[in-house]
């Protein structure tokens, strides 16, 4: 437990990532307001252990979209919550003003996602509490919350079945698929989908295991398949970037222990 520790200042240098995705009709000519290619993710940034009262915490950014997650536990669960076979995972996402229904739906989605990756049988009778907050929503906020929560679990040394990551995409009115949509693109979109895939990063996109998907709006079966393929390709870069965060954290702790 790191209560009372220093506030972390380590961050990974942002970088912009482009991924190749299979185009639908009209996609090659798609122009985005920020001049990105259809398959281009905004610069990502990770900051480790920003909270000094959590067992693990992370901030994650897609461009200006910023989320923060803190993990508390594993620790003894309340009597009415306890399971003798596995730990329980609870999730709280600070709701935006006037958007409580969406907040509850996102909490349920994130809880189910984390339950799929946490090795819950390692900590029976315990609770793992995950608290998330969207600091700024400029698009793809749910995917950013997934990534900050999973990295916070890693920071808290919670055993995971596999590292996973989330990527969002939007189906535009002309049928184009764009990865990591901005807020204005989400408003314009016919549908927005958030996919969570399991690592490792080197797994070929067609064989990458899908853990969860959340969608708003309507899409055809062809569009759903294209969106899933686009995000499966893009998530490799998010997992690699997150891995850099883990390595940086290990190096930081080794320096602290050796000093």
N, C-alpha and C positions, 0 to 999 in steps of 0.2 A: 504494500500500500504506500502511495506517495504523498499522503496528506502532509501539508506544510512544506513541500519541496519548492524548488524554484520554478517559476513560470518558464516553459521552454521557449526558446527563440530560434530553434533550428527550422529551416525551411529548405525545400528543394527548389532549385532554379526552375522557373516556369518554362515550358517549351510548347510550341504548337505542333500538333500531330496531324498528318494526313494519312488516311487509309483508303485503299482501293476497294470500291464496292460495285456490284453489278448494277448498271443503270436500268431504269424503266423508261418508258416512252417520255421523251422531252427532258430527261434528267441531265444530259450532257450540256444543255443550254441553260440550266438553272443558275440564276444569279442571286447571290445572297447580299443582304444589306451591308454586311461587314466584309465583303469581298472574299469570304472563305469558299473553298470548293465544297461540293455537296457532301463529301465524305470526310471533311476536315473537322477535327475536334479543336476547340479553343485551348489556349494555354492552360495547363493544369498546374496546381500548386498544392503542396502538402506541408502542413506545419504540425510537428509532433509535440504532444504533451503541453498544450496551451493552458490546461486547467490544473491548478496545484492541489485540488481537493478530490480528484478522481483517480481511480486505479489505472485508467488509461484514457487518453483523449487525443483527438485529431481535428484539425480543420482541413477541409478539402475545397478546392476551387476549380470550376470550369469557367475560365474567363473571369467576369465580375461576379458570377454566382458563387456564393460562399456559404458553406455549412459547417457546423461544429457538432461533434458528438463526444459525450463523456460516458465512460463505463464504470459502474460501481459494483464490485463483486469480482468473482463469486463470493457470496457471503450467506450466512444462515438465513433461510427463508422464513417468513412468518408461518406460524403453525398451520393456518388454513390454506396456505399455498404449497406446502411441502409435498414432494414426491420422493418416495424411497428409491425410485429407479433412475431419476434424472433431474437435472436442474430445470428451473423455469426461466424463461426470458421475458422480460417486460420492456416495453418501448414507449417512450413519451416523446412526441414531437411538438414543440412549442407552436401552437396554432396561430396562423395569421389572423388579423382582425377580420371578422365576417366570413371566415373560411373554415369553420370548425368541422363540418361534415367531411370535407376533403382531408382535413387533418386526421380525423379518426380512420378514414379509409387508408391513408398513407401509413398510419401507425400499424394497422393490421397487416398491410403488405410487407412492411419492414420487419415486423415481428416474425411472420412466417418465413421470410427470407433468412433471417438470422438463425431461426430454429433449424433450418436446413443445413447450415454450415457449422454451427457450434456442436462440439462433441459433448452433448448434455449428460451422457451417462458417466462422464468423468467426475461430475460434481453433484451427486444426489443430495437431496435435502437443502439445496442452495438456490439462491436467486441471483440472476445477472440482470442488472438494471441498465438500460441504455437510454440516455437522454439526448435528443437531437434538437438543433435549432438552425433554421435558415436565416443567416445573417443578412443576405441580399439575394433576391431571386431575380436573376436575369436570364432564366431559362434552364431546363434540365435540373431543377432543384431536387427532385426525388432521386435521380441517379446520384447526385452529389451527396445526398443524405445517406444513401446506401454505402457509398465509398468511405465517407467519414466514419460511419458506424462500424464497418468491418475493420478499418484500420485502427479504430479505438479498441476493438476487441483484441487485435494483435498487440497493441501497446500494453493492454492489461494482462497479457500472457494467458488469455482464455484459449483453451485447446480448440482448434478448428479442424474440421474434416478436410477442408481445402480453402485456399484463398479465393475469393470471388470478387467481382466488380460489376458495377452497373453503368449502362450507357443508354441514353435516350435518342430517339429519332422522331422525325415528324413526316407525315404524309401530306404533301401540299395539294392544293386544289387541282393542279395540273398533273398529279400523279407522281411527282418527283419525290424521292426519299432523301432527306437531309439528316445528317448525324449531328448530335449535340445542338438542338435548336435553341436559338435565343428566345427571349420572352416575346418579342414581336412576331417571331416565326411561329411560336406556339399559338398565339392568338389567331394568326392567319390560317393555321393548318387545318386540314380536314380531320386529322387524328394525330395524337401524340402517344408514343409507346415507350415504355421503359423496360429494358431487358436486363436480367442479372444472370451472368454466366460464371461457371466455375473455372478455375485455373487448372493446370499451369499455363503460363503464357504461350509456351511453344506448341500447345495442342492446336492442330489445324482447325480453322473456323468451322468447317462442316461437322467436325466431331466434337465440338465444344459442348459441354453439358449445360443445358438451360435449367436454371433453378427457379426463376420466377419471371412473370411478365405482367405488367399493368398497362392498361390502355384507356384512353378517353377518345370518343369519336368512333366513326365507322370505317372499316377497311375491308377490302376484298381478300380472299384467300391468297391471291398472287401478291398483293401488297404486303400482307402479313409475313409471307415467306421472304420477300425481298428485304423488309425491314429487319427481320431476325438475322438474315445473312449479313446485312450491313453492320449491325451492332455486334455480331459475333466476331467480325473482322476488327472492328474498332476497339473492342474490350481488351484485346491483346496489349495495346499500348497503355491502357489504364492499369492493367495488372503489372506490367513491367515498371511503370512509374511508381506504383505502390510498393513494389519490391525494393525499389531504390530507397523508399522511406524506411522500410524495415532494416535494411542494411545500414542506413545512416543512424538509426536509433541504436542498433547494436554497437556501432563504433563509438557513439556518444557515451553509452553506458560503460564501455570498456575503458574509455579515457577517465571517467569519473572514478571507477573502481581502482584504477592504477595510480591515481593521483593521491 
